[in-house]
């Protein structure tokens, strides 16, 4: 059985639509992977431990905090900046406060500027790796452990970076049923 020219064209167009749909579906995870690997767009790296090499050269790290429109928390860095040697492990803290009378969940998106530093700024541990839930009136300090990879000094663009800004933006996320149930329970008091 042979296909008519219209059927061939329809089959070809269907194939193009399926291919384009698959490519667009794969684009988001591929772009995310690409940014993590290359530091493109200021995307930071992750690491399990600091490097063995610590250089004498120092770099200034500034800290920035913002909230998505409608996010009810107060959110700020507890230090505005620090200077550390390249390769040295840094520890910084951010503070979040939920002034509402309801539990609020949030996740943090992040990046660094300038973009040339993205692939060399590595986080070992960070509150941004998981969702945060604050009870009504709860205030927490959230740490981030990081370092600047010594390889930055060998990068044609990175070697001229003397200051990096680490920025976080908190976004409200929906509470799960379990989180909402836990938040609705009255706090336990210790009676002795």
OpenMM code with the backbone's topology and positions (N, CA, C; nanometers):
from openmm import Vec3, app, unit

residues = "UNK UNK UNK UNK UNK UNK UNK UNK UNK UNK UNK UNK UNK UNK UNK UNK UNK UNK UNK UNK UNK UNK UNK UNK UNK UNK UNK UNK UNK UNK UNK UNK UNK UNK UNK UNK UNK UNK UNK UNK UNK UNK UNK UNK UNK UNK UNK UNK UNK UNK UNK UNK UNK UNK UNK UNK UNK UNK UNK UNK UNK UNK UNK UNK UNK UNK UNK UNK UNK UNK UNK UNK UNK UNK UNK UNK UNK UNK UNK UNK UNK UNK UNK UNK UNK UNK UNK UNK UNK UNK UNK UNK UNK UNK UNK UNK UNK UNK UNK UNK UNK UNK UNK UNK UNK UNK UNK UNK UNK UNK UNK UNK UNK UNK UNK UNK UNK UNK UNK UNK UNK UNK UNK UNK UNK UNK UNK UNK UNK UNK UNK UNK UNK UNK UNK UNK UNK UNK UNK UNK UNK UNK UNK UNK UNK UNK UNK UNK UNK UNK UNK UNK UNK UNK UNK UNK UNK UNK UNK UNK UNK UNK UNK UNK UNK UNK UNK UNK UNK UNK UNK UNK UNK UNK UNK UNK UNK UNK UNK UNK UNK UNK UNK UNK UNK UNK UNK UNK UNK UNK UNK UNK".split()
positions = [
    Vec3(0.0845, -0.1171, 0.0000),
    Vec3(0.0000, 0.0000, 0.0000),
    Vec3(0.0892, 0.1235, 0.0000),
    Vec3(0.0676, 0.2091, -0.0944),
    Vec3(0.1485, 0.3309, -0.1008),
    Vec3(0.0695, 0.4469, -0.0427),
    Vec3(0.1459, 0.5415, 0.0108),
    Vec3(0.0840, 0.6590, 0.0738),
    Vec3(0.0693, 0.7709, -0.0271),
    Vec3(-0.0381, 0.8451, -0.0107),
    Vec3(-0.0585, 0.9610, -0.0971),
    Vec3(0.0370, 1.0728, -0.0552),
    Vec3(0.0613, 1.1688, -0.1425),
    Vec3(0.1480, 1.2817, -0.1062),
    Vec3(0.0972, 1.3573, 0.0178),
    Vec3(-0.0331, 1.3656, 0.0351),
    Vec3(-0.0897, 1.4330, 0.1516),
    Vec3(-0.0602, 1.3542, 0.2786),
    Vec3(-0.0673, 1.2232, 0.2721),
    Vec3(-0.0387, 1.1389, 0.3879),
    Vec3(0.1103, 1.1464, 0.4240),
    Vec3(0.1966, 1.1485, 0.3219),
    Vec3(0.3402, 1.1612, 0.3466),
    Vec3(0.3708, 1.2950, 0.4151),
    Vec3(0.3101, 1.4016, 0.3638),
    Vec3(0.3317, 1.5343, 0.4217),
    Vec3(0.2805, 1.5394, 0.5655),
    Vec3(0.1618, 1.4810, 0.5890),
    Vec3(0.1052, 1.4783, 0.7249),
    Vec3(0.1956, 1.3989, 0.8189),
    Vec3(0.2486, 1.2847, 0.7718),
    Vec3(0.3392, 1.2033, 0.8528),
    Vec3(0.4682, 1.2780, 0.8843),
    Vec3(0.5219, 1.3469, 0.7838),
    Vec3(0.6435, 1.4251, 0.8027),
    Vec3(0.6193, 1.5380, 0.9036),
    Vec3(0.5094, 1.6077, 0.8909),
    Vec3(0.4763, 1.7159, 0.9844),
    Vec3(0.4546, 1.6628, 1.1260),
    Vec3(0.3909, 1.5471, 1.1380),
    Vec3(0.3722, 1.4856, 1.2692),
    Vec3(0.5073, 1.4516, 1.3317),
    Vec3(0.5988, 1.3995, 1.2503),
    Vec3(0.7332, 1.3687, 1.2987),
    Vec3(0.8064, 1.4935, 1.3466),
    Vec3(0.7919, 1.6033, 1.2734),
    Vec3(0.8543, 1.7304, 1.3127),
    Vec3(0.7956, 1.7784, 1.4457),
    Vec3(0.6642, 1.7709, 1.4613),
    Vec3(0.5980, 1.8144, 1.5845),
    Vec3(0.6449, 1.7305, 1.7036),
    Vec3(0.6516, 1.5990, 1.6868),
    Vec3(0.6964, 1.5106, 1.7946),
    Vec3(0.8415, 1.5410, 1.8306),
    Vec3(0.9277, 1.5580, 1.7293),
    Vec3(1.0693, 1.5896, 1.7551),
    Vec3(1.0834, 1.7229, 1.8285),
    Vec3(1.0128, 1.8241, 1.7835),
    Vec3(1.0196, 1.9559, 1.8489),
    Vec3(0.9653, 1.9488, 1.9914),
    Vec3(0.8592, 1.8739, 2.0127),
    Vec3(0.8053, 1.8576, 2.1484),
    Vec3(0.9050, 1.7897, 2.2407),
    Vec3(0.9695, 1.6848, 2.1911),
    Vec3(1.0700, 1.6143, 2.2716),
    Vec3(1.1886, 1.7053, 2.3013),
    Vec3(1.2318, 1.7829, 2.2025),
    Vec3(1.3447, 1.8740, 2.2221),
    Vec3(1.3107, 1.9817, 2.3250),
    Vec3(1.1893, 2.0351, 2.3182),
    Vec3(1.1523, 2.1390, 2.4157),
    Vec3(1.1372, 2.0801, 2.5557),
    Vec3(1.0908, 1.9573, 2.5649),
    Vec3(1.0790, 1.8910, 2.6955),
    Vec3(1.2172, 1.8696, 2.7566),
    Vec3(1.3154, 1.8334, 2.6757),
    Vec3(1.4513, 1.8071, 2.7239),
    Vec3(1.5311, 1.9349, 2.7450),
    Vec3(1.4865, 2.0463, 2.6919),
    Vec3(1.5635, 2.1710, 2.6989),
    Vec3(1.5814, 2.2207, 2.8421),
    Vec3(1.4788, 2.2138, 2.9245),
    Vec3(1.4884, 2.2660, 3.0610),
    Vec3(1.5908, 2.1892, 3.1442),
    Vec3(1.5828, 2.0552, 3.1533),
    Vec3(1.6862, 1.9863, 3.2305),
    Vec3(1.8256, 2.0000, 3.1685),
    Vec3(1.8332, 2.0041, 3.0359),
    Vec3(1.9637, 2.0195, 2.9725),
    Vec3(2.0230, 2.1569, 3.0055),
    Vec3(1.9417, 2.2609, 2.9967),
    Vec3(1.9891, 2.3961, 3.0282),
    Vec3(2.0327, 2.4048, 3.1745),
    Vec3(1.9561, 2.3464, 3.2648),
    Vec3(1.9926, 2.3449, 3.4073),
    Vec3(2.1264, 2.2745, 3.4271),
    Vec3(2.1441, 2.1591, 3.3644),
    Vec3(2.2706, 2.0861, 3.3737),
    Vec3(2.3846, 2.1696, 3.3166),
    Vec3(2.3635, 2.2290, 3.2009),
    Vec3(2.4656, 2.3108, 3.1363),
    Vec3(2.5087, 2.4262, 3.2267),
    Vec3(2.4132, 2.4941, 3.2886),
    Vec3(2.4448, 2.6066, 3.3774),
    Vec3(2.5231, 2.5602, 3.5001),
    Vec3(2.4858, 2.4461, 3.5579),
    Vec3(2.5579, 2.3949, 3.6754),
    Vec3(2.7007, 2.3569, 3.6406),
    Vec3(2.7203, 2.2967, 3.5240),
    Vec3(2.8533, 2.2508, 3.4852),
    Vec3(2.9443, 2.3673, 3.4460),
    Vec3(2.8898, 2.4650, 3.3744),
    Vec3(2.9731, 2.5736, 3.3224),
    Vec3(2.9685, 2.6997, 3.4068),
    Vec3(2.8718, 2.7118, 3.4981),
    Vec3(2.8567, 2.8366, 3.5738),
    Vec3(2.7881, 2.9439, 3.4915),
    Vec3(2.7335, 2.9075, 3.3764),
    Vec3(2.6683, 3.0037, 3.2883),
    Vec3(2.5568, 3.0763, 3.3625),
    Vec3(2.5479, 3.2060, 3.3422),
    Vec3(2.4427, 3.2858, 3.4048),
    Vec3(2.4597, 3.2991, 3.5552),
    Vec3(2.5803, 3.2757, 3.6059),
    Vec3(2.6036, 3.2897, 3.7495),
    Vec3(2.5576, 3.1711, 3.8315),
    Vec3(2.5296, 3.0593, 3.7660),
    Vec3(2.4889, 2.9398, 3.8395),
    Vec3(2.6079, 2.8854, 3.9159),
    Vec3(2.5884, 2.8603, 4.0447),
    Vec3(2.6976, 2.8128, 4.1288),
    Vec3(2.7163, 2.6624, 4.1166),
    Vec3(2.8336, 2.6172, 4.1593),
    Vec3(2.8641, 2.4743, 4.1619),
    Vec3(2.8327, 2.4201, 4.3014),
    Vec3(2.8290, 2.2883, 4.3148),
    Vec3(2.8166, 2.2256, 4.4460),
    Vec3(2.9364, 2.1339, 4.4656),
    Vec3(2.9721, 2.1127, 4.5910),
    Vec3(3.0876, 2.0295, 4.6234),
    Vec3(3.0611, 1.9569, 4.7546),
    Vec3(3.1355, 1.8510, 4.7783),
    Vec3(3.1220, 1.7781, 4.9045),
    Vec3(3.2259, 1.8217, 5.0061),
    Vec3(3.3352, 1.8824, 4.9577),
    Vec3(3.4381, 1.9307, 5.0490),
    Vec3(3.5171, 2.0416, 4.9813),
    Vec3(3.5897, 2.1167, 5.0622),
    Vec3(3.6719, 2.2262, 5.0103),
    Vec3(3.7953, 2.1712, 4.9406),
    Vec3(3.8567, 2.2513, 4.8540),
    Vec3(3.9780, 2.2045, 4.7857),
    Vec3(4.0965, 2.1971, 4.8827),
    Vec3(4.1973, 2.1211, 4.8444),
    Vec3(4.3178, 2.1090, 4.9271),
    Vec3(4.4040, 2.2342, 4.9197),
    Vec3(4.3915, 2.3083, 4.8107),
    Vec3(4.4765, 2.4255, 4.7893),
    Vec3(4.4061, 2.5530, 4.8331),
    Vec3(4.4759, 2.6344, 4.9123),
    Vec3(4.4269, 2.7666, 4.9521),
    Vec3(4.5331, 2.8667, 4.9086),
    Vec3(4.4926, 2.9650, 4.8277),
    Vec3(4.5857, 3.0638, 4.7756),
    Vec3(4.6015, 3.1807, 4.8725),
    Vec3(4.7054, 3.2568, 4.8550),
    Vec3(4.7251, 3.3780, 4.9348),
    Vec3(4.6332, 3.4906, 4.8878),
    Vec3(4.5963, 3.4869, 4.7604),
    Vec3(4.5098, 3.5911, 4.7050),
    Vec3(4.3723, 3.5853, 4.7715),
    Vec3(4.3198, 3.7022, 4.8047),
    Vec3(4.1884, 3.7081, 4.8683),
    Vec3(4.0833, 3.7566, 4.7692),
    Vec3(3.9596, 3.7319, 4.8064),
    Vec3(3.8458, 3.7756, 4.7271),
    Vec3(3.7358, 3.8187, 4.8229),
    Vec3(3.6628, 3.9207, 4.7864),
    Vec3(3.5533, 3.9701, 4.8700),
    Vec3(3.4235, 3.9061, 4.8225),
    Vec3(3.3447, 3.8548, 4.9169),
    Vec3(3.2141, 3.7968, 4.8846),
    Vec3(3.1085, 3.8831, 4.9527),
    Vec3(3.0156, 3.9334, 4.8739),
    Vec3(2.9034, 4.0133, 4.9242),
    Vec3(2.7789, 3.9237, 4.9256),
    Vec3(2.6848, 3.9564, 5.0146),
    Vec3(2.5647, 3.8748, 5.0310),
    Vec3(2.4409, 3.9607, 5.0092),
    Vec3(2.3462, 3.9065, 4.9337),
    Vec3(2.2257, 3.9784, 4.8961),
    Vec3(2.1044, 3.8885, 4.9205),
    Vec3(1.9924, 3.9493, 4.9579),
    Vec3(1.8694, 3.8730, 4.9832),
    Vec3(1.7498, 3.9503, 4.9287),
    Vec3(1.6574, 3.8774, 4.8689),
    Vec3(1.5329, 3.9378, 4.8216),
    Vec3(1.4213, 3.8344, 4.8311),
    Vec3(1.2992, 3.8816, 4.8084),
    Vec3(1.1822, 3.7935, 4.8132),
    Vec3(1.0996, 3.8146, 4.6876),
    Vec3(1.0402, 3.7072, 4.6424),
    Vec3(0.9460, 3.7161, 4.5315),
    Vec3(0.8259, 3.7977, 4.5782),
    Vec3(0.7626, 3.8701, 4.4882),
    Vec3(0.6429, 3.9470, 4.5230),
    Vec3(0.5397, 3.8556, 4.5876),
    Vec3(0.4867, 3.8945, 4.7009),
    Vec3(0.3861, 3.8159, 4.7715),
    Vec3(0.4433, 3.7229, 4.8766),
    Vec3(0.5751, 3.7011, 4.8788),
    Vec3(0.6366, 3.6160, 4.9822),
    Vec3(0.6353, 3.6949, 5.1129),
    Vec3(0.5650, 3.6446, 5.2162),
    Vec3(0.5457, 3.7242, 5.3374),
    Vec3(0.6646, 3.7278, 5.4346),
    Vec3(0.7647, 3.6457, 5.4147),
    Vec3(0.8770, 3.6434, 5.5078),
    Vec3(0.9581, 3.7725, 5.5036),
    Vec3(1.0315, 3.7954, 5.6111),
    Vec3(1.1414, 3.8910, 5.6108),
    Vec3(1.2654, 3.8046, 5.5905),
    Vec3(1.3579, 3.8507, 5.5075),
    Vec3(1.4739, 3.7700, 5.4720),
    Vec3(1.5927, 3.8613, 5.4496),
    Vec3(1.7058, 3.8311, 5.5183),
    Vec3(1.8228, 3.9180, 5.5060),
    Vec3(1.9510, 3.8412, 5.5380),
    Vec3(2.0642, 3.8884, 5.4842),
    Vec3(2.1919, 3.8292, 5.5232),
    Vec3(2.2316, 3.8849, 5.6599),
    Vec3(2.2960, 3.8036, 5.7426),
    Vec3(2.3418, 3.8512, 5.8736),
    Vec3(2.4766, 3.9206, 5.8644),
    Vec3(2.5434, 3.9100, 5.7523),
    Vec3(2.6650, 3.9863, 5.7258),
    Vec3(2.6539, 4.0357, 5.5824),
    Vec3(2.7024, 4.1548, 5.5574),
    Vec3(2.6921, 4.2113, 5.4222),
    Vec3(2.8037, 4.1628, 5.3312),
    Vec3(2.9225, 4.1381, 5.3889),
    Vec3(3.0338, 4.0908, 5.3076),
    Vec3(3.1400, 4.0281, 5.3952),
    Vec3(3.2274, 3.9505, 5.3320),
    Vec3(3.3435, 3.8933, 5.4001),
    Vec3(3.4550, 3.8792, 5.2984),
    Vec3(3.5759, 3.8814, 5.3493),
    Vec3(3.6913, 3.8607, 5.2635),
    Vec3(3.7574, 3.7308, 5.3058),
    Vec3(3.7874, 3.6450, 5.2087),
    Vec3(3.8531, 3.5194, 5.2403),
    Vec3(3.9524, 3.4853, 5.1311),
    Vec3(4.0434, 3.3971, 5.1642),
    Vec3(4.1419, 3.3546, 5.0655),
    Vec3(4.0758, 3.2588, 4.9662),
    Vec3(4.1192, 3.2638, 4.8442),
    Vec3(4.0647, 3.1761, 4.7415),
    Vec3(4.0987, 3.0324, 4.7785),
    Vec3(3.9974, 2.9469, 4.7855),
    Vec3(4.0129, 2.8076, 4.8267),
    Vec3(3.9760, 2.7856, 4.9725),
    Vec3(3.9674, 2.8930, 5.0508),
    Vec3(3.9318, 2.8834, 5.1930),
    Vec3(3.7808, 2.8655, 5.2070),
    Vec3(3.7392, 2.7860, 5.3047),
    Vec3(3.5967, 2.7645, 5.3286),
    Vec3(3.5382, 2.8826, 5.4045),
    Vec3(3.4263, 2.9344, 5.3537),
    Vec3(3.3549, 3.0434, 5.4190),
    Vec3(3.2238, 2.9930, 5.4757),
    Vec3(3.1772, 3.0587, 5.5800),
    Vec3(3.0482, 3.0264, 5.6417),
    Vec3(2.9729, 3.1566, 5.6624),
    Vec3(2.8577, 3.1675, 5.6010),
    Vec3(2.7746, 3.2867, 5.6141),
    Vec3(2.6350, 3.2449, 5.6587),
    Vec3(2.5636, 3.3392, 5.7193),
    Vec3(2.4292, 3.3112, 5.7674),
    Vec3(2.3293, 3.4121, 5.7118),
    Vec3(2.2118, 3.3604, 5.6812),
    Vec3(2.0974, 3.4420, 5.6430),
    Vec3(1.9909, 3.4210, 5.7502),
    Vec3(1.9052, 3.5212, 5.7672),
    Vec3(1.7970, 3.5106, 5.8647),
    Vec3(1.6635, 3.5231, 5.7925),
    Vec3(1.5704, 3.4361, 5.8299),
    Vec3(1.4343, 3.4425, 5.7768),
    Vec3(1.3384, 3.4502, 5.8937),
    Vec3(1.2338, 3.5294, 5.8774),
    Vec3(1.1329, 3.5469, 5.9813),
    Vec3(0.9957, 3.5433, 5.9162),
    Vec3(0.9054, 3.4650, 5.9771),
    Vec3(0.7685, 3.4548, 5.9281),
    Vec3(0.6779, 3.5361, 6.0210),
    Vec3(0.6403, 3.6588, 5.9826),
    Vec3(0.5584, 3.7431, 6.0695),
    Vec3(0.4083, 3.7119, 6.0640),
    Vec3(0.3696, 3.6118, 5.9857),
    Vec3(0.2270, 3.5829, 5.9687),
    Vec3(0.1753, 3.4891, 6.0780),
    Vec3(0.0461, 3.4652, 6.0765),
    Vec3(-0.0159, 3.3728, 6.1717),
    Vec3(-0.0411, 3.2357, 6.1087),
    Vec3(0.0337, 3.2047, 6.0022),
    Vec3(0.0215, 3.0748, 5.9348),
    Vec3(0.1617, 3.0254, 5.8988),
    Vec3(0.1744, 2.8948, 5.8852),
    Vec3(0.3015, 2.8376, 5.8402),
    Vec3(0.3212, 2.8732, 5.6933),
    Vec3(0.4447, 2.9018, 5.6571),
    Vec3(0.4767, 2.9374, 5.5184),
    Vec3(0.5989, 2.8577, 5.4752),
    Vec3(0.5880, 2.7937, 5.3588),
    Vec3(0.6999, 2.7190, 5.3002),
    Vec3(0.7642, 2.8039, 5.1918),
    Vec3(0.8954, 2.7868, 5.1764),
    Vec3(0.9650, 2.8626, 5.0739),
    Vec3(1.0866, 2.7894, 5.0220),
    Vec3(1.1229, 2.8206, 4.8981),
    Vec3(1.2470, 2.7702, 4.8401),
    Vec3(1.3252, 2.8902, 4.7875),
    Vec3(1.4565, 2.8768, 4.7910),
    Vec3(1.5426, 2.9866, 4.7484),
    Vec3(1.6070, 2.9560, 4.6141),
    Vec3(1.5985, 3.0510, 4.5234),
    Vec3(1.6770, 3.0442, 4.4005),
    Vec3(1.8012, 3.1296, 4.4245),
    Vec3(1.9065, 3.1058, 4.3478),
    Vec3(2.0317, 3.1741, 4.3774),
    Vec3(2.1171, 3.1886, 4.2528),
    Vec3(2.2088, 3.2823, 4.2581),
    Vec3(2.3105, 3.2980, 4.1557),
    Vec3(2.4215, 3.3863, 4.2111),
    Vec3(2.5292, 3.3967, 4.1362),
    Vec3(2.6375, 3.4872, 4.1729),
    Vec3(2.6648, 3.5805, 4.0564),
    Vec3(2.7177, 3.6973, 4.0892),
    Vec3(2.7663, 3.7907, 3.9882),
    Vec3(2.9063, 3.8313, 4.0280),
    Vec3(2.9930, 3.8534, 3.9360),
    Vec3(2.9732, 3.8468, 3.7913),
    Vec3(2.9572, 3.7028, 3.7432),
    Vec3(2.8997, 3.6881, 3.6256),
    Vec3(2.8755, 3.5549, 3.5694),
    Vec3(3.0031, 3.4728, 3.5577),
    Vec3(3.1172, 3.5382, 3.5339),
    Vec3(3.2442, 3.4669, 3.5170),
    Vec3(3.2833, 3.3889, 3.6419),
    Vec3(3.2270, 3.4246, 3.7571),
    Vec3(3.2598, 3.3561, 3.8827),
    Vec3(3.1694, 3.2364, 3.9095),
    Vec3(3.0597, 3.2226, 3.8367),
    Vec3(2.9607, 3.1191, 3.8649),
    Vec3(3.0166, 2.9784, 3.8760),
    Vec3(3.0982, 2.9370, 3.7825),
    Vec3(3.1517, 2.8013, 3.7831),
    Vec3(3.2586, 2.7780, 3.8879),
    Vec3(3.3060, 2.8852, 3.9522),
    Vec3(3.4126, 2.8738, 4.0514),
    Vec3(3.3636, 2.8957, 4.1940),
    Vec3(3.2396, 2.9363, 4.2101),
    Vec3(3.1818, 2.9551, 4.3423),
    Vec3(3.1081, 2.8264, 4.3773),
    Vec3(3.1574, 2.7534, 4.4761),
    Vec3(3.1010, 2.6215, 4.5086),
    Vec3(3.0412, 2.6211, 4.6484),
    Vec3(2.9211, 2.5649, 4.6589),
    Vec3(2.8552, 2.5507, 4.7894),
    Vec3(2.8695, 2.4071, 4.8371),
    Vec3(2.9130, 2.3936, 4.9615),
    Vec3(2.9261, 2.2617, 5.0231),
    Vec3(2.7950, 2.2251, 5.0928),
    Vec3(2.7364, 2.3201, 5.1619),
    Vec3(2.6076, 2.3012, 5.2301),
    Vec3(2.5312, 2.4318, 5.2198),
    Vec3(2.3996, 2.4224, 5.2031),
    Vec3(2.3205, 2.5440, 5.1867),
    Vec3(2.1734, 2.5185, 5.2187),
    Vec3(2.1119, 2.6161, 5.2827),
    Vec3(1.9674, 2.6113, 5.3077),
    Vec3(1.8904, 2.6070, 5.1771),
    Vec3(1.9523, 2.6512, 5.0690),
    Vec3(1.8847, 2.6567, 4.9394),
    Vec3(1.8707, 2.5199, 4.8736),
    Vec3(1.9352, 2.4183, 4.9303),
    Vec3(1.9254, 2.2842, 4.8729),
    Vec3(1.7918, 2.2177, 4.9047),
    Vec3(1.7205, 2.2670, 5.0055),
    Vec3(1.5928, 2.2068, 5.0456),
    Vec3(1.4881, 2.3148, 5.0712),
    Vec3(1.3629, 2.2737, 5.0723),
    Vec3(1.2535, 2.3642, 5.1050),
    Vec3(1.2596, 2.3979, 5.2540),
    Vec3(1.2258, 2.5213, 5.2882),
    Vec3(1.2227, 2.5658, 5.4277),
    Vec3(1.0774, 2.5927, 5.4669),
    Vec3(1.0396, 2.5530, 5.5876),
    Vec3(0.9047, 2.5802, 5.6383),
    Vec3(0.9195, 2.6522, 5.7714),
    Vec3(0.8570, 2.7694, 5.7819),
    Vec3(0.8605, 2.8458, 5.9058),
    Vec3(0.7207, 2.8518, 5.9647),
    Vec3(0.7128, 2.8211, 6.0941),
    Vec3(0.5863, 2.8294, 6.1670),
    Vec3(0.5513, 2.9765, 6.1882),
    Vec3(0.4276, 3.0051, 6.2261),
    Vec3(0.3907, 3.1442, 6.2531),
    Vec3(0.4839, 3.2057, 6.3578),
    Vec3(0.5396, 3.3235, 6.3277),
    Vec3(0.6266, 3.3932, 6.4209),
    Vec3(0.7662, 3.3344, 6.4350),
    Vec3(0.8004, 3.2311, 6.3576),
    Vec3(0.9320, 3.1669, 6.3719),
    Vec3(1.0410, 3.2481, 6.3016),
    Vec3(1.1567, 3.2564, 6.3663),
    Vec3(1.2757, 3.3228, 6.3127),
    Vec3(1.3893, 3.2205, 6.3132),
    Vec3(1.4591, 3.2051, 6.2008),
    Vec3(1.5677, 3.1076, 6.1919),
    Vec3(1.6911, 3.1701, 6.1277),
    Vec3(1.8068, 3.1154, 6.1654),
    Vec3(1.9321, 3.1478, 6.0985),
    Vec3(1.9667, 3.0298, 6.0097),
    Vec3(1.9987, 3.0588, 5.8830),
    Vec3(2.0246, 2.9545, 5.7854),
    Vec3(2.1660, 2.9702, 5.7308),
    Vec3(2.2489, 2.8655, 5.7448),
    Vec3(2.3883, 2.8760, 5.7000),
    Vec3(2.4098, 2.8367, 5.5542),
    Vec3(2.5167, 2.8911, 5.4991),
    Vec3(2.5673, 2.8477, 5.3688),
    Vec3(2.7189, 2.8350, 5.3828),
    Vec3(2.7715, 2.7177, 5.3470),
    Vec3(2.9156, 2.6902, 5.3510),
    Vec3(2.9638, 2.6852, 5.2065),
    Vec3(3.0697, 2.7583, 5.1763),
    Vec3(3.1117, 2.7757, 5.0374),
    Vec3(3.2623, 2.7989, 5.0275),
    Vec3(3.3113, 2.7993, 4.9053),
    Vec3(3.4488, 2.8408, 4.8764),
    Vec3(3.4555, 2.8865, 4.7316),
    Vec3(3.5619, 2.9588, 4.7005),
    Vec3(3.5894, 2.9988, 4.5628),
    Vec3(3.7041, 2.9105, 4.5143),
    Vec3(3.6808, 2.8355, 4.4083),
    Vec3(3.7770, 2.7392, 4.3557),
    Vec3(3.9042, 2.8113, 4.3088),
    Vec3(4.0208, 2.7629, 4.3509),
    Vec3(4.1466, 2.8239, 4.3079),
    Vec3(4.1658, 2.8289, 4.1560),
    Vec3(4.0949, 2.7462, 4.0813),
    Vec3(4.1066, 2.7474, 3.9350),
    Vec3(4.0599, 2.8792, 3.8739),
    Vec3(3.9899, 2.9611, 3.9524),
    Vec3(3.9430, 3.0896, 3.9007),
    Vec3(4.0593, 3.1763, 3.8530),
    Vec3(4.1756, 3.1630, 3.9158),
    Vec3(4.2901, 3.2468, 3.8775),
    Vec3(4.3492, 3.2051, 3.7426),
    Vec3(4.3153, 3.0869, 3.6924),
    Vec3(4.3641, 3.0409, 3.5620),
    Vec3(4.2660, 3.0699, 3.4488),
    Vec3(4.1466, 3.1170, 3.4821),
    Vec3(4.0452, 3.1469, 3.3819),
    Vec3(4.0729, 3.2852, 3.3214),
    Vec3(4.0680, 3.2983, 3.1895),
    Vec3(4.0962, 3.4283, 3.1272),
    Vec3(4.0052, 3.5412, 3.1768),
    Vec3(3.8795, 3.5112, 3.2081),
    Vec3(3.7884, 3.6135, 3.2598),
    Vec3(3.7859, 3.6130, 3.4122),
    Vec3(3.7892, 3.4953, 3.4722),
    Vec3(3.7781, 3.4825, 3.6174),
    Vec3(3.8941, 3.5412, 3.6947),
    Vec3(4.0115, 3.5415, 3.6367),
    Vec3(4.1291, 3.5910, 3.7101),
    Vec3(4.1176, 3.7386, 3.7464),
    Vec3(4.0286, 3.8128, 3.6796),
    Vec3(4.0114, 3.9551, 3.7081),
    Vec3(3.8984, 3.9822, 3.8073),
    Vec3(3.8358, 3.8771, 3.8566),
    Vec3(3.7267, 3.8928, 3.9532),
    Vec3(3.7867, 3.9136, 4.0924),
    Vec3(3.7503, 4.0239, 4.1568),
    Vec3(3.7988, 4.0543, 4.2913),
    Vec3(3.6848, 4.0591, 4.3927),
    Vec3(3.5621, 4.0577, 4.3415),
    Vec3(3.4449, 4.0618, 4.4290),
    Vec3(3.3342, 3.9787, 4.3656),
    Vec3(3.2669, 3.8978, 4.4486),
    Vec3(3.1558, 3.8137, 4.4039),
    Vec3(3.0353, 3.8470, 4.4915),
    Vec3(2.9194, 3.8588, 4.4307),
    Vec3(2.7950, 3.8789, 4.5071),
    Vec3(2.7117, 3.7523, 4.4975),
    Vec3(2.6787, 3.6952, 4.6131),
    Vec3(2.5913, 3.5779, 4.6220),
    Vec3(2.4513, 3.6276, 4.6530),
    Vec3(2.3578, 3.6013, 4.5632),
    Vec3(2.2202, 3.6502, 4.5776),
    Vec3(2.1217, 3.5350, 4.5919),
    Vec3(2.0283, 3.5521, 4.6851),
    Vec3(1.9195, 3.4559, 4.7045),
    Vec3(1.7866, 3.5282, 4.6909),
    Vec3(1.6896, 3.4616, 4.6322),
    Vec3(1.5524, 3.5100, 4.6284),
    Vec3(1.4636, 3.3983, 4.6802),
    Vec3(1.3839, 3.4271, 4.7842),
    Vec3(1.2919, 3.3267, 4.8374),
    Vec3(1.1579, 3.3365, 4.7673),
    Vec3(1.1021, 3.2185, 4.7341),
    Vec3(0.9730, 3.2057, 4.6675),
    Vec3(0.8827, 3.1213, 4.7567),
    Vec3(0.7582, 3.1649, 4.7739),
    Vec3(0.6643, 3.0849, 4.8535),
    Vec3(0.6248, 2.9611, 4.7749),
    Vec3(0.6191, 2.8483, 4.8445),
    Vec3(0.5748, 2.7229, 4.7846),
    Vec3(0.4571, 2.6686, 4.8656),
    Vec3(0.3796, 2.5833, 4.8042),
    Vec3(0.2621, 2.5276, 4.8711),
    Vec3(0.3050, 2.4284, 4.9790),
    Vec3(0.2351, 2.4331, 5.0916),
    Vec3(0.2592, 2.3366, 5.1988),
    Vec3(0.1994, 2.2015, 5.1603),
    Vec3(0.2681, 2.0949, 5.1941),
    Vec3(0.2105, 1.9631, 5.1756),
    Vec3(0.1051, 1.9436, 5.2850),
    Vec3(0.0218, 1.8420, 5.2709),
    Vec3(-0.0798, 1.8144, 5.3733),
    Vec3(-0.0132, 1.7865, 5.5074),
    Vec3(0.0964, 1.7114, 5.5055),
    Vec3(0.1674, 1.6784, 5.6288),
    Vec3(0.2249, 1.8047, 5.6949),
    Vec3(0.2843, 1.8936, 5.6146),
    Vec3(0.3390, 2.0184, 5.6696),
    Vec3(0.2280, 2.1047, 5.7288),
    Vec3(0.1161, 2.1131, 5.6600),
    Vec3(0.0041, 2.1938, 5.7093),
    Vec3(-0.0500, 2.1363, 5.8397),
    Vec3(-0.0586, 2.0030, 5.8500),
    Vec3(-0.1081, 1.9388, 5.9729),
    Vec3(-0.0120, 1.9647, 6.0889),
    Vec3(0.1182, 1.9542, 6.0635),
    Vec3(0.2167, 1.9816, 6.1685),
    Vec3(0.2104, 2.1273, 6.2131),
    Vec3(0.1922, 2.2162, 6.1194),
    Vec3(0.1864, 2.3583, 6.1522),
    Vec3(0.0596, 2.3937, 6.2306),
    Vec3(-0.0470, 2.3169, 6.2117),
    Vec3(-0.1732, 2.3467, 6.2782),
    Vec3(-0.1740, 2.2988, 6.4235),
    Vec3(-0.0826, 2.2073, 6.4589),
    Vec3(-0.0774, 2.1565, 6.5977),
    Vec3(-0.0220, 2.2642, 6.6908),
    Vec3(-0.0789, 2.2734, 6.8108),
    Vec3(-0.0234, 2.3680, 6.9058),
    Vec3(0.1161, 2.3226, 6.9500),
    Vec3(0.2010, 2.4187, 6.9800),
    Vec3(0.3372, 2.3853, 7.0247),
    Vec3(0.3335, 2.3132, 7.1576),
    Vec3(0.4210, 2.2127, 7.1713),
    Vec3(0.4287, 2.1385, 7.2969),
    Vec3(0.5096, 2.2201, 7.3971),
    Vec3(0.4654, 2.2181, 7.5202),
    Vec3(0.5389, 2.2892, 7.6252),
    Vec3(0.5959, 2.1896, 7.7228),
    Vec3(0.7094, 2.2228, 7.7788),
    Vec3(0.7763, 2.1364, 7.8730),
    Vec3(0.7353, 2.1764, 8.0140),
    Vec3(0.6612, 2.0924, 8.0806),
    Vec3(0.6123, 2.1214, 8.2150),
    Vec3(0.6882, 2.0345, 8.3146),
    Vec3(0.7582, 2.0974, 8.4063),
    Vec3(0.8327, 2.0253, 8.5091),
    Vec3(0.7909, 2.0745, 8.6455),
] * unit.nanometer
topology = app.Topology()
chain = topology.addChain("A")
for resn in residues:
    res = topology.addResidue(resn, chain)
    for name in ("N", "CA", "C"):
        topology.addAtom(name, app.Element.getBySymbol(name[0]), res)
